[in-house]
Every structure is written in structure tokens, then in C-alpha cells.
Amino acid sequence: MQPPAAGTLRVLHLSDTHLTGDRALHQGSVDTTAALERVLARVDTVPGTGLVVVSGDVSEDGSAESYAAVLERVGGWAGRHGAALVAVPGNHDLREGFRQVLANGHVLGEGGRPLAHTMEYHPPTVPVWGQSLVSGRRIVTVDTSVPGAGYGEITDASLDRLRAALAGDHAPHGTVVVLHHPPLPAPTALHDALKLRNPGDLADAISGSDVRVVLAGHYHHHFAGSLAGVPVLVAPGVANDTDVTGVYDEEAAYVDAGALVVDIAEDGSVWSTPVRVPRPDADPLAFAFDAETVTRIIEASTGP
Ligand SMILES: [Fe+2]
């Protein structure tokens, strides 16, 4: 791949790694640790990465062991490449395990140097919040997870923090917002039930601001759209790839993995290169749920 242009921040955008502490297979079919290792090996030749992002569903089981496994692999990659590392929780993550290993998610700073964190206790009801500066860009992570639920919501307190961050000290080259649930339409009935419930509040918060791009995950497939005129990029999943052409109220996924390489220029222009890392040796279907099963999952993930 070509090196990034001068002044450009290159981001390796990973999402939905779904690692398990005991290496149990995801949906009974995918070794997500091996999938993550394959993706990282594929992008090892990508030059000039300044920031690695994991936009949620970092873990499948919320265990400290699963976060440590992600940190070892993705943190190791970022450290070797001299890149910062930022992660945000998704609906599968548990805030206690996340914080225990990844603190506020801003793990490595510019150049891949570890960031210092105070060991302040936050109960799991409090969303994870973090911001840091990488190559003149303000990197803001917004926790859209709702404990015990699969859908996403940005709390009023998180919206206040986002607005305050965007109104704060000037970031020379703008802001990158990282969150799990995309503020974009969902491809299937299941994802629609589990989507971000207040995208309008996010639109209001970033409208007219210096946000250059919103990086998200959750849909396990690459999408590009916009919110309040700001590009929104959804990374393909590391764990599997949603069948976006399937029957709307059923749910299936293929054994596939990928990532985005996102270049953000000093003038705010954005250029994204999707990287696919398929497994030709695997059974192509990761899982398939009929409509009845999807309804049961929706009821369990959204409450009465
Ligand atoms: Fe996920």
C-alpha cells in the first residue's frame, strides 16, 4: 500500500473482534483470536499507521482475559508500528472487564507510548469516556453501550461531555469520534432492533463542529454514510461478515474478516481502503438464524 501523504493521519480501524477469554468459538464456528491474528498479519505491511482503533465488541464475554488477549495482539501491533491505540466498548463488552485492562480505552498515545491512567473506580453504570490527541487530531471515544441490552444509546451525560470536548481547546486538525453503534440505517431486522436509538442527538452534537469522521462498528460489514455532513465509516467485523443480501427478518453471517485503513488529511478530507481477509478453507457460513430465532434474540436484547 502507498504510504500516507505528508500530514495525513493513517488509522487502522478494527471492529467487533469478539475475543473470548477461554478461546471458545464465536457462535460455535469462528476462532476470533485466530481471525484477529490473520487480520493483523495481513495489514502488517501497511506503512505509516499513526492510530489503531477498535470500535467496540472488543470482547465476546467481557472477561479480563479476553481484553488482555486483545491488548497483547493489537497493542503489540500498535507498539511495533509506533501507533496510538484507542478502544471503545460495544454491546458485548462489560465495562468492568474493559476498564480493568484498557482503562478508559486510550491505551497507547502518539508514537505507541503507553498513556498513564489514574485508577479511579467507576461503577459499570457509568459509560466509559476518553479523549486524547494524536497527530494534532482530537480522538474522542463515546460509549454507546447500554448495560444488559444490545441496542445503543448515548446518555445525556456523554452528549454533554462530547459537546464540551468539541468546544474545548482547539485541535489543529479536527476531531475523530469513535463509537460502536453506527448512526446509520441497519441492514437486517436484528441489527435494526439493536441500532443506535438517538442518532439525532449525535447529529446535533457534531453539526458545525470540527469532527472530520465518525468511526463505528456493530453491523459486521463495511458501510459508508454521513451524519450532519460528517462521513461515517463502519468497519467490517473481525469475527464474521453479516449477510446483507439475506432475508430482512432472518440473520446470517459469513466466515470473513476485514478492516479499514482510513487516511485523514490535514484539510479534513477522508479516504478509506477496506481490506478483506477471507478464509477460503472454512465453511462459508458462520451462522444462520430463522425469523423465529431472530425474534427471540431481539426480545432478549431489548427487554419488554
Ligand atoms: Fe459485534
py3Dmol code that shows the C-alpha trace and the ligand (Angstrom):
import py3Dmol

protein = """\
ATOM      1  CA  MET A   1       0.000   0.000   0.000  1.00  0.00           C
ATOM      2  CA  GLN A   2       1.121   3.560  -0.695  1.00  0.00           C
ATOM      3  CA  PRO A   3       2.410   5.483   2.336  1.00  0.00           C
ATOM      4  CA  PRO A   4       0.123   8.202   3.736  1.00  0.00           C
ATOM      5  CA  ALA A   5       0.612  11.689   2.312  1.00  0.00           C
ATOM      6  CA  ALA A   6       2.541  14.201   4.424  1.00  0.00           C
ATOM      7  CA  GLY A   7       0.453  15.472   7.343  1.00  0.00           C
ATOM      8  CA  THR A   8      -2.112  12.688   6.939  1.00  0.00           C
ATOM      9  CA  LEU A   9      -3.141  10.567   9.932  1.00  0.00           C
ATOM     10  CA  ARG A  10      -3.490   6.942   8.872  1.00  0.00           C
ATOM     11  CA  VAL A  11      -5.900   4.925  11.047  1.00  0.00           C
ATOM     12  CA  LEU A  12      -6.143   1.144  11.150  1.00  0.00           C
ATOM     13  CA  HIS A  13      -9.821   0.715  12.011  1.00  0.00           C
ATOM     14  CA  LEU A  14     -10.714  -2.680  13.506  1.00  0.00           C
ATOM     15  CA  SER A  15     -14.074  -3.618  14.970  1.00  0.00           C
ATOM     16  CA  ASP A  16     -16.001  -6.487  16.529  1.00  0.00           C
ATOM     17  CA  THR A  17     -13.044  -8.626  17.495  1.00  0.00           C
ATOM     18  CA  HIS A  18     -15.309 -10.585  19.928  1.00  0.00           C
ATOM     19  CA  LEU A  19     -12.384 -12.314  21.649  1.00  0.00           C
ATOM     20  CA  THR A  20     -13.160 -14.888  24.332  1.00  0.00           C
ATOM     21  CA  GLY A  21     -11.103 -15.386  27.481  1.00  0.00           C
ATOM     22  CA  ASP A  22     -11.159 -19.176  27.085  1.00  0.00           C
ATOM     23  CA  ARG A  23     -10.892 -19.144  23.251  1.00  0.00           C
ATOM     24  CA  ALA A  24     -14.439 -20.535  22.927  1.00  0.00           C
ATOM     25  CA  LEU A  25     -15.597 -20.300  19.306  1.00  0.00           C
ATOM     26  CA  HIS A  26     -17.786 -17.296  18.399  1.00  0.00           C
ATOM     27  CA  GLN A  27     -21.306 -18.551  17.520  1.00  0.00           C
ATOM     28  CA  GLY A  28     -19.772 -22.032  17.748  1.00  0.00           C
ATOM     29  CA  SER A  29     -17.904 -21.607  14.468  1.00  0.00           C
ATOM     30  CA  VAL A  30     -15.205 -18.899  14.441  1.00  0.00           C
ATOM     31  CA  ASP A  31     -11.919 -18.780  16.379  1.00  0.00           C
ATOM     32  CA  THR A  32     -11.908 -14.989  16.754  1.00  0.00           C
ATOM     33  CA  THR A  33      -8.396 -14.897  18.227  1.00  0.00           C
ATOM     34  CA  ALA A  34      -7.066 -16.590  15.086  1.00  0.00           C
ATOM     35  CA  ALA A  35      -9.199 -14.259  12.928  1.00  0.00           C
ATOM     36  CA  LEU A  36      -7.705 -11.215  14.662  1.00  0.00           C
ATOM     37  CA  GLU A  37      -4.200 -12.589  14.223  1.00  0.00           C
ATOM     38  CA  ARG A  38      -4.838 -13.153  10.489  1.00  0.00           C
ATOM     39  CA  VAL A  39      -6.112  -9.588  10.031  1.00  0.00           C
ATOM     40  CA  LEU A  40      -3.152  -8.111  11.910  1.00  0.00           C
ATOM     41  CA  ALA A  41      -0.720 -10.219   9.877  1.00  0.00           C
ATOM     42  CA  ARG A  42      -2.346  -9.054   6.617  1.00  0.00           C
ATOM     43  CA  VAL A  43      -2.042  -5.359   7.500  1.00  0.00           C
ATOM     44  CA  ASP A  44       1.487  -5.705   8.871  1.00  0.00           C
ATOM     45  CA  THR A  45       2.844  -4.305   5.593  1.00  0.00           C
ATOM     46  CA  VAL A  46       0.626  -1.187   5.711  1.00  0.00           C
ATOM     47  CA  PRO A  47       3.022   1.732   6.206  1.00  0.00           C
ATOM     48  CA  GLY A  48       2.652   4.865   8.305  1.00  0.00           C
ATOM     49  CA  THR A  49      -0.193   3.926  10.650  1.00  0.00           C
ATOM     50  CA  GLY A  50      -0.493   6.561  13.386  1.00  0.00           C
ATOM     51  CA  LEU A  51      -3.545   5.237  15.205  1.00  0.00           C
ATOM     52  CA  VAL A  52      -5.225   1.864  15.706  1.00  0.00           C
ATOM     53  CA  VAL A  53      -8.912   1.925  16.639  1.00  0.00           C
ATOM     54  CA  VAL A  54     -11.075  -0.949  17.921  1.00  0.00           C
ATOM     55  CA  SER A  55     -14.636   0.363  17.681  1.00  0.00           C
ATOM     56  CA  GLY A  56     -16.384  -1.983  20.100  1.00  0.00           C
ATOM     57  CA  ASP A  57     -17.392  -5.551  20.790  1.00  0.00           C
ATOM     58  CA  VAL A  58     -13.737  -5.892  21.688  1.00  0.00           C
ATOM     59  CA  SER A  59     -14.704  -8.918  23.789  1.00  0.00           C
ATOM     60  CA  GLU A  60     -17.419 -11.535  23.474  1.00  0.00           C
ATOM     61  CA  ASP A  61     -17.557 -12.480  27.161  1.00  0.00           C
ATOM     62  CA  GLY A  62     -16.371  -9.320  28.949  1.00  0.00           C
ATOM     63  CA  SER A  63     -13.618 -11.222  30.803  1.00  0.00           C
ATOM     64  CA  ALA A  64     -10.364  -9.547  31.786  1.00  0.00           C
ATOM     65  CA  GLU A  65      -8.604 -12.427  29.978  1.00  0.00           C
ATOM     66  CA  SER A  66     -10.288 -11.529  26.689  1.00  0.00           C
ATOM     67  CA  TYR A  67      -9.243  -7.865  26.968  1.00  0.00           C
ATOM     68  CA  ALA A  68      -5.697  -8.927  27.865  1.00  0.00           C
ATOM     69  CA  ALA A  69      -5.660 -11.103  24.726  1.00  0.00           C
ATOM     70  CA  VAL A  70      -6.736  -8.122  22.591  1.00  0.00           C
ATOM     71  CA  LEU A  71      -4.205  -5.851  24.275  1.00  0.00           C
ATOM     72  CA  GLU A  72      -1.390  -8.340  23.693  1.00  0.00           C
ATOM     73  CA  ARG A  73      -2.169  -8.657  19.978  1.00  0.00           C
ATOM     74  CA  VAL A  74      -3.493  -5.247  18.911  1.00  0.00           C
ATOM     75  CA  GLY A  75      -1.359  -3.350  21.447  1.00  0.00           C
ATOM     76  CA  GLY A  76       1.659  -5.325  20.268  1.00  0.00           C
ATOM     77  CA  TRP A  77       0.905  -4.411  16.637  1.00  0.00           C
ATOM     78  CA  ALA A  78       0.403  -0.738  17.505  1.00  0.00           C
ATOM     79  CA  GLY A  79       3.575  -0.619  19.603  1.00  0.00           C
ATOM     80  CA  ARG A  80       5.652  -2.210  16.820  1.00  0.00           C
ATOM     81  CA  HIS A  81       4.243   0.246  14.285  1.00  0.00           C
ATOM     82  CA  GLY A  82       4.636   3.284  16.555  1.00  0.00           C
ATOM     83  CA  ALA A  83       0.868   3.863  16.550  1.00  0.00           C
ATOM     84  CA  ALA A  84      -1.531   5.047  19.245  1.00  0.00           C
ATOM     85  CA  LEU A  85      -4.284   2.648  20.357  1.00  0.00           C
ATOM     86  CA  VAL A  86      -7.857   3.528  21.231  1.00  0.00           C
ATOM     87  CA  ALA A  87     -10.804   1.205  22.003  1.00  0.00           C
ATOM     88  CA  VAL A  88     -14.433   1.770  22.962  1.00  0.00           C
ATOM     89  CA  PRO A  89     -16.976  -0.675  24.453  1.00  0.00           C
ATOM     90  CA  GLY A  90     -19.791  -2.224  22.406  1.00  0.00           C
ATOM     91  CA  ASN A  91     -22.911  -4.136  23.407  1.00  0.00           C
ATOM     92  CA  HIS A  92     -20.983  -7.367  24.060  1.00  0.00           C
ATOM     93  CA  ASP A  93     -18.386  -5.662  26.263  1.00  0.00           C
ATOM     94  CA  LEU A  94     -18.598  -5.429  30.034  1.00  0.00           C
ATOM     95  CA  ARG A  95     -17.358  -2.119  31.402  1.00  0.00           C
ATOM     96  CA  GLU A  96     -15.686  -3.659  34.481  1.00  0.00           C
ATOM     97  CA  GLY A  97     -13.503  -6.030  32.476  1.00  0.00           C
ATOM     98  CA  PHE A  98     -12.864  -3.384  29.823  1.00  0.00           C
ATOM     99  CA  ARG A  99     -11.703  -0.803  32.393  1.00  0.00           C
ATOM    100  CA  GLN A 100      -9.633  -3.343  34.309  1.00  0.00           C
ATOM    101  CA  VAL A 101      -7.369  -3.914  31.290  1.00  0.00           C
ATOM    102  CA  LEU A 102      -7.946  -0.999  28.889  1.00  0.00           C
ATOM    103  CA  ALA A 103      -8.769   1.778  31.430  1.00  0.00           C
ATOM    104  CA  ASN A 104     -10.672   4.486  29.528  1.00  0.00           C
ATOM    105  CA  GLY A 105      -9.774   2.891  26.189  1.00  0.00           C
ATOM    106  CA  HIS A 106      -6.984   5.331  25.349  1.00  0.00           C
ATOM    107  CA  VAL A 107      -4.269   2.759  25.854  1.00  0.00           C
ATOM    108  CA  LEU A 108      -1.332   3.999  23.785  1.00  0.00           C
ATOM    109  CA  GLY A 109      -0.624   7.592  22.807  1.00  0.00           C
ATOM    110  CA  GLU A 110       1.175   9.126  19.880  1.00  0.00           C
ATOM    111  CA  GLY A 111       4.151   7.029  18.760  1.00  0.00           C
ATOM    112  CA  GLY A 112       2.781   3.946  20.575  1.00  0.00           C
ATOM    113  CA  ARG A 113       3.770   5.175  24.037  1.00  0.00           C
ATOM    114  CA  PRO A 114       1.679   3.889  26.974  1.00  0.00           C
ATOM    115  CA  LEU A 115      -0.636   6.531  28.451  1.00  0.00           C
ATOM    116  CA  ALA A 116      -0.795   6.993  32.230  1.00  0.00           C
ATOM    117  CA  HIS A 117      -4.176   6.461  33.885  1.00  0.00           C
ATOM    118  CA  THR A 118      -5.475   7.166  37.363  1.00  0.00           C
ATOM    119  CA  MET A 119      -7.015   4.047  38.878  1.00  0.00           C
ATOM    120  CA  GLU A 120     -10.243   5.858  39.736  1.00  0.00           C
ATOM    121  CA  TYR A 121     -13.179   3.474  40.260  1.00  0.00           C
ATOM    122  CA  HIS A 122     -16.268   3.896  38.094  1.00  0.00           C
ATOM    123  CA  PRO A 123     -19.325   1.677  38.581  1.00  0.00           C
ATOM    124  CA  PRO A 124     -20.410  -0.216  35.450  1.00  0.00           C
ATOM    125  CA  THR A 125     -23.445   2.076  35.156  1.00  0.00           C
ATOM    126  CA  VAL A 126     -21.117   4.930  34.155  1.00  0.00           C
ATOM    127  CA  PRO A 127     -20.220   4.946  30.439  1.00  0.00           C
ATOM    128  CA  VAL A 128     -16.527   4.764  29.524  1.00  0.00           C
ATOM    129  CA  TRP A 129     -15.248   8.107  28.298  1.00  0.00           C
ATOM    130  CA  GLY A 130     -11.898   9.096  26.852  1.00  0.00           C
ATOM    131  CA  GLN A 131     -10.124  11.625  24.700  1.00  0.00           C
ATOM    132  CA  SER A 132      -6.546  12.083  23.575  1.00  0.00           C
ATOM    133  CA  LEU A 133      -4.555  13.962  20.957  1.00  0.00           C
ATOM    134  CA  VAL A 134      -2.860  12.066  18.106  1.00  0.00           C
ATOM    135  CA  SER A 135      -1.011  13.931  15.348  1.00  0.00           C
ATOM    136  CA  GLY A 136      -2.971  17.110  16.007  1.00  0.00           C
ATOM    137  CA  ARG A 137      -6.343  15.331  15.987  1.00  0.00           C
ATOM    138  CA  ARG A 138      -8.621  15.103  18.990  1.00  0.00           C
ATOM    139  CA  ILE A 139      -9.648  11.436  19.317  1.00  0.00           C
ATOM    140  CA  VAL A 140     -12.894  11.121  21.290  1.00  0.00           C
ATOM    141  CA  THR A 141     -14.407   7.775  22.283  1.00  0.00           C
ATOM    142  CA  VAL A 142     -18.141   7.690  23.068  1.00  0.00           C
ATOM    143  CA  ASP A 143     -19.573   4.636  24.860  1.00  0.00           C
ATOM    144  CA  THR A 144     -22.925   3.785  23.220  1.00  0.00           C
ATOM    145  CA  SER A 145     -23.412   0.512  25.101  1.00  0.00           C
ATOM    146  CA  VAL A 146     -26.389   0.031  27.434  1.00  0.00           C
ATOM    147  CA  PRO A 147     -25.736  -2.483  30.257  1.00  0.00           C
ATOM    148  CA  GLY A 148     -27.826  -5.620  29.751  1.00  0.00           C
ATOM    149  CA  ALA A 149     -29.085  -4.552  26.302  1.00  0.00           C
ATOM    150  CA  GLY A 150     -27.921  -4.959  22.717  1.00  0.00           C
ATOM    151  CA  TYR A 151     -29.111  -1.645  21.293  1.00  0.00           C
ATOM    152  CA  GLY A 152     -27.118   1.567  21.612  1.00  0.00           C
ATOM    153  CA  GLU A 153     -27.813   4.896  23.263  1.00  0.00           C
ATOM    154  CA  ILE A 154     -25.680   7.931  24.038  1.00  0.00           C
ATOM    155  CA  THR A 155     -26.583   9.219  27.501  1.00  0.00           C
ATOM    156  CA  ASP A 156     -27.212  12.906  28.159  1.00  0.00           C
ATOM    157  CA  ALA A 157     -24.039  12.981  30.280  1.00  0.00           C
ATOM    158  CA  SER A 158     -21.968  11.547  27.406  1.00  0.00           C
ATOM    159  CA  LEU A 159     -23.521  14.042  24.975  1.00  0.00           C
ATOM    160  CA  ASP A 160     -22.596  16.868  27.388  1.00  0.00           C
ATOM    161  CA  ARG A 161     -19.001  15.585  27.545  1.00  0.00           C
ATOM    162  CA  LEU A 162     -18.837  15.331  23.756  1.00  0.00           C
ATOM    163  CA  ARG A 163     -20.127  18.901  23.308  1.00  0.00           C
ATOM    164  CA  ALA A 164     -17.659  20.159  25.937  1.00  0.00           C
ATOM    165  CA  ALA A 165     -14.771  18.333  24.248  1.00  0.00           C
ATOM    166  CA  LEU A 166     -15.654  19.784  20.843  1.00  0.00           C
ATOM    167  CA  ALA A 167     -15.951  23.279  22.343  1.00  0.00           C
ATOM    168  CA  GLY A 168     -12.646  22.897  24.232  1.00  0.00           C
ATOM    169  CA  ASP A 169      -9.072  23.676  23.267  1.00  0.00           C
ATOM    170  CA  HIS A 170      -8.594  23.895  19.527  1.00  0.00           C
ATOM    171  CA  ALA A 171      -7.384  20.677  17.896  1.00  0.00           C
ATOM    172  CA  PRO A 172      -5.142  21.721  14.979  1.00  0.00           C
ATOM    173  CA  HIS A 173      -6.567  19.176  12.529  1.00  0.00           C
ATOM    174  CA  GLY A 174     -10.034  18.454  13.881  1.00  0.00           C
ATOM    175  CA  THR A 175     -11.675  15.582  15.721  1.00  0.00           C
ATOM    176  CA  VAL A 176     -12.224  11.859  15.168  1.00  0.00           C
ATOM    177  CA  VAL A 177     -15.227  10.358  17.013  1.00  0.00           C
ATOM    178  CA  VAL A 178     -15.112   6.622  17.742  1.00  0.00           C
ATOM    179  CA  LEU A 179     -18.201   4.680  18.872  1.00  0.00           C
ATOM    180  CA  HIS A 180     -19.722   1.231  18.455  1.00  0.00           C
ATOM    181  CA  HIS A 181     -23.352   1.619  17.264  1.00  0.00           C
ATOM    182  CA  PRO A 182     -23.351   3.470  13.930  1.00  0.00           C
ATOM    183  CA  PRO A 183     -25.696   6.436  13.394  1.00  0.00           C
ATOM    184  CA  LEU A 184     -26.746   4.824  10.092  1.00  0.00           C
ATOM    185  CA  PRO A 185     -29.661   2.614   8.971  1.00  0.00           C
ATOM    186  CA  ALA A 186     -29.336  -1.090   9.820  1.00  0.00           C
ATOM    187  CA  PRO A 187     -29.151  -3.888   7.227  1.00  0.00           C
ATOM    188  CA  THR A 188     -31.364  -6.504   8.946  1.00  0.00           C
ATOM    189  CA  ALA A 189     -34.283  -6.682  11.401  1.00  0.00           C
ATOM    190  CA  LEU A 190     -31.968  -7.863  14.154  1.00  0.00           C
ATOM    191  CA  HIS A 191     -29.495  -5.036  13.652  1.00  0.00           C
ATOM    192  CA  ASP A 192     -32.406  -2.589  13.362  1.00  0.00           C
ATOM    193  CA  ALA A 193     -33.610  -3.651  16.822  1.00  0.00           C
ATOM    194  CA  LEU A 194     -30.064  -3.245  18.116  1.00  0.00           C
ATOM    195  CA  LYS A 195     -29.214   0.064  16.445  1.00  0.00           C
ATOM    196  CA  LEU A 196     -28.299   3.412  17.989  1.00  0.00           C
ATOM    197  CA  ARG A 197     -31.562   4.841  19.338  1.00  0.00           C
ATOM    198  CA  ASN A 198     -30.637   8.529  19.354  1.00  0.00           C
ATOM    199  CA  PRO A 199     -28.599   9.313  16.223  1.00  0.00           C
ATOM    200  CA  GLY A 200     -30.294  12.749  16.070  1.00  0.00           C
ATOM    201  CA  ASP A 201     -28.665  13.736  19.373  1.00  0.00           C
ATOM    202  CA  LEU A 202     -25.261  12.799  17.951  1.00  0.00           C
ATOM    203  CA  ALA A 203     -26.032  14.753  14.771  1.00  0.00           C
ATOM    204  CA  ASP A 204     -26.892  17.830  16.856  1.00  0.00           C
ATOM    205  CA  ALA A 205     -23.687  17.484  18.884  1.00  0.00           C
ATOM    206  CA  ILE A 206     -21.323  17.203  15.892  1.00  0.00           C
ATOM    207  CA  SER A 207     -23.148  19.548  13.497  1.00  0.00           C
ATOM    208  CA  GLY A 208     -20.954  22.529  12.684  1.00  0.00           C
ATOM    209  CA  SER A 209     -18.099  21.136  14.801  1.00  0.00           C
ATOM    210  CA  ASP A 210     -14.567  20.170  13.742  1.00  0.00           C
ATOM    211  CA  VAL A 211     -15.426  16.421  13.626  1.00  0.00           C
ATOM    212  CA  ARG A 212     -13.865  15.033  10.413  1.00  0.00           C
ATOM    213  CA  VAL A 213     -15.109  11.456  10.622  1.00  0.00           C
ATOM    214  CA  VAL A 214     -17.121   9.102  12.831  1.00  0.00           C
ATOM    215  CA  LEU A 215     -15.708   5.557  13.092  1.00  0.00           C
ATOM    216  CA  ALA A 216     -18.134   2.793  14.106  1.00  0.00           C
ATOM    217  CA  GLY A 217     -18.667  -0.985  14.021  1.00  0.00           C
ATOM    218  CA  HIS A 218     -21.504  -3.245  15.212  1.00  0.00           C
ATOM    219  CA  TYR A 219     -23.005  -4.148  11.804  1.00  0.00           C
ATOM    220  CA  HIS A 220     -20.158  -6.608  10.998  1.00  0.00           C
ATOM    221  CA  HIS A 221     -19.989  -5.262   7.444  1.00  0.00           C
ATOM    222  CA  HIS A 222     -18.414  -2.227   5.819  1.00  0.00           C
ATOM    223  CA  PHE A 223     -20.774   0.730   5.329  1.00  0.00           C
ATOM    224  CA  ALA A 224     -20.090   4.356   4.454  1.00  0.00           C
ATOM    225  CA  GLY A 225     -22.592   7.150   5.035  1.00  0.00           C
ATOM    226  CA  SER A 226     -22.797  10.563   6.633  1.00  0.00           C
ATOM    227  CA  LEU A 227     -24.362  12.304   9.620  1.00  0.00           C
ATOM    228  CA  ALA A 228     -24.791  16.078   9.731  1.00  0.00           C
ATOM    229  CA  GLY A 229     -22.450  16.234   6.737  1.00  0.00           C
ATOM    230  CA  VAL A 230     -19.726  14.243   8.537  1.00  0.00           C
ATOM    231  CA  PRO A 231     -18.545  10.961   6.972  1.00  0.00           C
ATOM    232  CA  VAL A 232     -19.426   7.839   8.965  1.00  0.00           C
ATOM    233  CA  LEU A 233     -17.349   4.719   8.306  1.00  0.00           C
ATOM    234  CA  VAL A 234     -18.393   1.313   9.630  1.00  0.00           C
ATOM    235  CA  ALA A 235     -15.538  -1.195   9.770  1.00  0.00           C
ATOM    236  CA  PRO A 236     -16.091  -4.784   8.653  1.00  0.00           C
ATOM    237  CA  GLY A 237     -16.151  -7.214  11.561  1.00  0.00           C
ATOM    238  CA  VAL A 238     -13.113  -9.252  12.537  1.00  0.00           C
ATOM    239  CA  ALA A 239     -15.426 -12.010  13.869  1.00  0.00           C
ATOM    240  CA  ASN A 240     -17.656 -12.509  10.802  1.00  0.00           C
ATOM    241  CA  ASP A 241     -19.401 -10.723   7.925  1.00  0.00           C
ATOM    242  CA  THR A 242     -23.165 -10.053   8.046  1.00  0.00           C
ATOM    243  CA  ASP A 243     -25.120 -11.381   5.042  1.00  0.00           C
ATOM    244  CA  VAL A 244     -26.556  -8.011   3.971  1.00  0.00           C
ATOM    245  CA  THR A 245     -28.359  -9.540   0.975  1.00  0.00           C
ATOM    246  CA  GLY A 246     -30.291 -12.084   3.048  1.00  0.00           C
ATOM    247  CA  VAL A 247     -33.988 -12.084   4.029  1.00  0.00           C
ATOM    248  CA  TYR A 248     -34.578  -8.958   6.166  1.00  0.00           C
ATOM    249  CA  ASP A 249     -36.030 -10.680   9.246  1.00  0.00           C
ATOM    250  CA  GLU A 250     -33.549 -13.548   9.250  1.00  0.00           C
ATOM    251  CA  GLU A 251     -29.887 -13.216  10.231  1.00  0.00           C
ATOM    252  CA  ALA A 252     -26.809 -14.940   8.819  1.00  0.00           C
ATOM    253  CA  ALA A 253     -23.112 -14.224   8.605  1.00  0.00           C
ATOM    254  CA  TYR A 254     -20.184 -15.492   6.586  1.00  0.00           C
ATOM    255  CA  VAL A 255     -16.776 -16.568   7.817  1.00  0.00           C
ATOM    256  CA  ASP A 256     -14.883 -13.468   6.764  1.00  0.00           C
ATOM    257  CA  ALA A 257     -12.836 -10.745   8.408  1.00  0.00           C
ATOM    258  CA  GLY A 258     -11.501  -7.359   7.487  1.00  0.00           C
ATOM    259  CA  ALA A 259     -10.505  -3.873   8.493  1.00  0.00           C
ATOM    260  CA  LEU A 260     -10.410  -0.332   7.149  1.00  0.00           C
ATOM    261  CA  VAL A 261      -7.341   1.766   6.527  1.00  0.00           C
ATOM    262  CA  VAL A 262      -8.589   5.346   6.888  1.00  0.00           C
ATOM    263  CA  ASP A 263      -6.450   8.298   5.841  1.00  0.00           C
ATOM    264  CA  ILE A 264      -7.436  11.671   7.310  1.00  0.00           C
ATOM    265  CA  ALA A 265      -5.664  14.611   5.666  1.00  0.00           C
ATOM    266  CA  GLU A 266      -4.844  17.893   7.375  1.00  0.00           C
ATOM    267  CA  ASP A 267      -7.646  19.622   5.462  1.00  0.00           C
ATOM    268  CA  GLY A 268     -10.133  17.054   6.829  1.00  0.00           C
ATOM    269  CA  SER A 269     -10.608  15.061   3.639  1.00  0.00           C
ATOM    270  CA  VAL A 270     -11.028  11.349   4.267  1.00  0.00           C
ATOM    271  CA  TRP A 271     -10.063   8.338   2.200  1.00  0.00           C
ATOM    272  CA  SER A 272     -10.868   4.774   3.254  1.00  0.00           C
ATOM    273  CA  THR A 273      -9.441   1.493   1.955  1.00  0.00           C
ATOM    274  CA  PRO A 274     -11.312  -1.659   3.001  1.00  0.00           C
ATOM    275  CA  VAL A 275      -9.087  -4.724   3.482  1.00  0.00           C
ATOM    276  CA  ARG A 276     -10.737  -8.157   3.304  1.00  0.00           C
ATOM    277  CA  VAL A 277      -9.102 -11.211   4.880  1.00  0.00           C
ATOM    278  CA  PRO A 278     -11.288 -14.173   3.831  1.00  0.00           C
ATOM    279  CA  ARG A 279     -10.763 -17.769   4.897  1.00  0.00           C
ATOM    280  CA  PRO A 280     -11.152 -19.903   1.783  1.00  0.00           C
ATOM    281  CA  ASP A 281     -10.525 -23.077   3.790  1.00  0.00           C
ATOM    282  CA  ALA A 282     -13.506 -22.543   6.117  1.00  0.00           C
ATOM    283  CA  ASP A 283     -17.190 -23.449   5.892  1.00  0.00           C
ATOM    284  CA  PRO A 284     -18.522 -20.199   4.313  1.00  0.00           C
ATOM    285  CA  LEU A 285     -21.459 -19.801   6.722  1.00  0.00           C
ATOM    286  CA  ALA A 286     -20.598 -18.599  10.248  1.00  0.00           C
ATOM    287  CA  PHE A 287     -24.240 -18.895  11.416  1.00  0.00           C
ATOM    288  CA  ALA A 288     -27.827 -18.634  10.141  1.00  0.00           C
ATOM    289  CA  PHE A 289     -30.903 -17.810  12.270  1.00  0.00           C
ATOM    290  CA  ASP A 290     -34.501 -18.139  11.046  1.00  0.00           C
ATOM    291  CA  ALA A 291     -37.023 -15.331  11.730  1.00  0.00           C
ATOM    292  CA  GLU A 292     -38.388 -17.010  14.879  1.00  0.00           C
ATOM    293  CA  THR A 293     -34.903 -17.210  16.424  1.00  0.00           C
ATOM    294  CA  VAL A 294     -34.224 -13.570  15.477  1.00  0.00           C
ATOM    295  CA  THR A 295     -37.446 -12.507  17.249  1.00  0.00           C
ATOM    296  CA  ARG A 296     -36.338 -14.384  20.385  1.00  0.00           C
ATOM    297  CA  ILE A 297     -32.902 -12.695  20.297  1.00  0.00           C
ATOM    298  CA  ILE A 298     -34.485  -9.258  19.822  1.00  0.00           C
ATOM    299  CA  GLU A 299     -36.797  -9.818  22.812  1.00  0.00           C
ATOM    300  CA  ALA A 300     -33.848 -10.893  24.963  1.00  0.00           C
ATOM    301  CA  SER A 301     -31.703  -7.914  23.889  1.00  0.00           C
ATOM    302  CA  THR A 302     -34.225  -5.094  24.073  1.00  0.00           C
ATOM    303  CA  GLY A 303     -36.433  -6.038  27.034  1.00  0.00           C
ATOM    304  CA  PRO A 304     -40.253  -5.958  27.131  1.00  0.00           C
TER     305      PRO A 304
END
"""
ligand_1 = """\
1
LIG
Fe -20.270 -7.313 17.199
"""
view = py3Dmol.view(width=600, height=400)
view.addModel(protein, "pdb")
view.setStyle({"model": 0}, {"cartoon": {"style": "trace"}})
view.addModel(ligand_1, "xyz")
view.setStyle({"model": 1}, {"stick": {}})
view.zoomTo()
view.show()
